[in-house]
Amino acid sequence: MHRPLIALACTIAVGLTGCPEDEPAPTDTLDEVATDATTDAGGGPDMESDAPPTADTAGPDSVVDTGVADVVVDGAAPDAPAEVAVPDAAPDASTSQGWPSKQEFSNLDGQHLLAPGFGGDVSIEFDLEPTTLTDGVVGYAALNQAVTAYGNLNMLFRLDPGGFFQVRDGADYDALTTISYVAGEQYHVRIAADMLAKTYSVWVTPPGGSETQLAADYAFRADADNTITEIGKVFLRSELGDDLYYVRNHTISGVEPTPMCANGAITETCACGGQTYDAGAGSCCAGTFSTSDCPTEPVLAFPGAAGFGAGVTGGRGGQVIKVTTLNATGPGSLQEALSTPGPRIIVFEVSGVINGDLVITEPDVTIAGQTAPGAGITIAGSLYTTYCDTDVRNIIMRHVRVRHVCSSSDNTQCDAMQWSCAQDFILDHVSVSWGIDENFDLYSGANTFTIQDSVFENPCLGPPNSEFGGYHNYGVLNGPGGGFGSILRTAFINSKARNPALADGPYEVINTFVYSFRLGLIHNNPASGDYNVVGNYYRKGPQFSAPGGSQPIAKPFYLDDENTSAQPTYYFDDNYYDDFEEPLGGFDDPFTASHSDFGPSEILADPGQQAATAFDFTGLSPGYYPPQAWPAQDVPAEVWPKAGAWPRDVVSLATLDDVATFDGQFGCPIAEAGTDLMTGLSPTAPPTDADNDGMADAWEAANGLDSTNPNDHSTVMASGYTAIEDYINGLADTLVQ
């Protein structure tokens, strides 16, 4: 099932930072849902032709539509259906009162994700305070359900304008008893949902009173999609206006759902990973239940991967190679592993700094930097793929730091990473710095890739009269012939330009954080294709003037297309410009934004090149998986602090401090000072691995594997990933703090 990446940050303790709102959906008006609803003086949200009871007529057996929302399940793994409880979000930043109700479904402040989705027996609790008598709902839907009308919601708790609560039961609203509400009082609501039976019960505790049951085993809304198996979204929709009631202290818990099946003996190889059975008959689904009927999540490069590179497989199914030395070359080295033919997953028994330039010469590789014990892994040199060898492809790299020790007197190209012709790769939580020209060069046709949750920081200046025209302290460049690229939740810090530079689309640039720059998204080459540019945050820093005293500028977009024939087309939405000199804030597109850095003449593009709706890239590339976006204003708090390789080294800590203190400079002062890259990092011993298969013995025992079998790393687990992948993916999940 679909698990939006935006939701993964929400597995947090109660009272800490909250989950993001959902992506915008088309506005729902009563005219648009006329086939499902009518309105009159006494009508409420999404009322059918049979009007709901009023305050005078409603009683214990009254039926009133409340719009309860649909539930999405994406809980524990099939082989470990442990219950989890996760707070859904902190109070919205727009108010200290909690989540506010909103009049439109498309209003982000009225929509909230409940990550990662919960199924089985789901328990929900929240406090509700109306500010007036109103007509609205607290409704639930599946995580991947587009909600544009009440009919998309499965469970609905309603505030009737007559001053009482009701609950949706199939085709109508109803209540076991009358529970009134008044403005300014807080009511505690408890919901228990059975995702298999598609029923739910509701209790309400009035202020100073005792808990009273309002609904017992009510059916999910009849006209909603009731194939759902999980709860993943909550909507606060008030028909009469905004901010008419507030929800606080919302919590949800649940487990992985168990789909129903028919007969056959119960076996570990039963469809859906051995966890699908008929709870009543106690029988396996073999022979009568197809695995295609199971609610499944696609097996991606790793859970959380998105974009054009999400489907790469890296070294899946191949051998496990351990890096046992920090020497750049020789037995047990990273270079030896990178040069080994065939699919391979590279894990680390050592942590620290590898001094030297490294080259990836063979395809089908996973570089699992998250396995380096204690200090993580740093390459103090360059990391290249064989130049324009298109056979070097299918690469997964996570939690690696690349600190290329370039010199300011270096007159040659000194990219920190140069994967000029690489194809089919994904970088996740990678930190790259100190390149000259670019930190990451993808110029000569590299394509079909994702860069996510990474940081490109402090490229070096180089000499002012180098062959590159001087001061090419740039970020990322993908030139003509490339494309099919996704840059997601990635930061560019103290990088003058090419943040990033992209030519031939399709591309998506979503939730980037750009600080202390002169030019953000640019082309620098003939450009074409479609661009989705959504939810990006640009903050002008102190270094918006280039060395040498050139004109001080900081343009988030400079679309310098050199193409005289094909023209790129852009979809801009929900971007943010934090300019301390000329405040702007949120804006959708740079054509109409009221700021001196925007407008067609400033960004070098024509308004006619703008699309009205986002481009759907699904199907353009076999491994594409659609990302979801945080609201742009949340990027500094929710995206930037988590980006890059973990644990943090002295370089990343310095750029974090630059952003926090409005400081920083172009160039690479830490490199020039010769600072020890191990500062603040502490290597630890690797975990015991008796069979040398790359997985800790304790983890194997906990997951039903044999710590004396060196070949069970390739066992396909219930998740769909191999055992070694489950192991290293789990390490990555726990590494980010």
Sequence and secondary structure as in RCSB ss.txt:
>XXXX:A:sequence
MHRPLIALACTIAVGLTGCPEDEPAPTDTLDEVATDATTDAGGGPDMESDAPPTADTAGPDSVVDTGVADVVVDG
AAPDAPAEVAVPDAAPDASTSQGWPSKQEFSNLDGQHLLAPGFGGDVSIEFDLEPTTLTDGVVGYAALNQAVTAY
GNLNMLFRLDPGGFFQVRDGADYDALTTISYVAGEQYHVRIAADMLAKTYSVWVTPPGGSETQLAADYAFRADAD
NTITEIGKVFLRSELGDDLYYVRNHTISGVEPTPMCANGAITETCACGGQTYDAGAGSCCAGTFSTSDCPTEPVL
AFPGAAGFGAGVTGGRGGQVIKVTTLNATGPGSLQEALSTPGPRIIVFEVSGVINGDLVITEPDVTIAGQTAPGA
GITIAGSLYTTYCDTDVRNIIMRHVRVRHVCSSSDNTQCDAMQWSCAQDFILDHVSVSWGIDENFDLYSGANTFT
IQDSVFENPCLGPPNSEFGGYHNYGVLNGPGGGFGSILRTAFINSKARNPALADGPYEVINTFVYSFRLGLIHNN
PASGDYNVVGNYYRKGPQFSAPGGSQPIAKPFYLDDENTSAQPTYYFDDNYYDDFEEPLGGFDDPFTASHSDFGP
SEILADPGQQAATAFDFTGLSPGYYPPQAWPAQDVPAEVWPKAGAWPRDVVSLATLDDVATFDGQFGCPIAEAGT
DLMTGLSPTAPPTDADNDGMADAWEAANGLDSTNPNDHSTVMASGYTAIEDYINGLADTLVQ
>XXXX:A:secstr
    GGGGGG   TTSS            TTTTTTT    TT  TT  SS    TTT  TT      B   B   
S TT    EEEE     TT SSSEE BSSTT GGGEEEEEEEEEEEEEEEEEEEESSS  EEEEEE TT   SSG
GG SEEEEE TTSBEEEEETTEEE SS  B  TT  EEEEEEEETTTTEEEEEEE TTS  EEEEEEEE  TTS 
TT  BEEEEEEEETT SSSEEEEEEEEEEE        S   TT TTTTT EETTTTEE TTT  GGGS      
SSTT  BTTTT  TTTTSEEEEE   SSSSTT HHHHHT  S EEEEES  EEEES EEE SSSEEEEGGGSTTT
 EEEES EEE TT TT EEEEEES EEE    TT  S B SEE TT EEEEEES EEE  BEEEEE TTT EEEE
EES EEE      TTSTTSS  EEEEEE TT EEEEEES EEES  B TTEE BS EEEES EEES SEEEE SS
  BSEEEEES EEE  TT S TTT     EEEE     SSS  EEEEESEEEE SSS  EEES TTT SSTT SH
HHHT  GGGB SS    TTTSTT B      GGGHHHHTGGG S SS  HHHHHHHHHHHHT   SS HHHHTT 
 TTTT         TT SSS HHHHHHTT  TT TTGGG B TTSSBHHHHHHHHHHHHH  
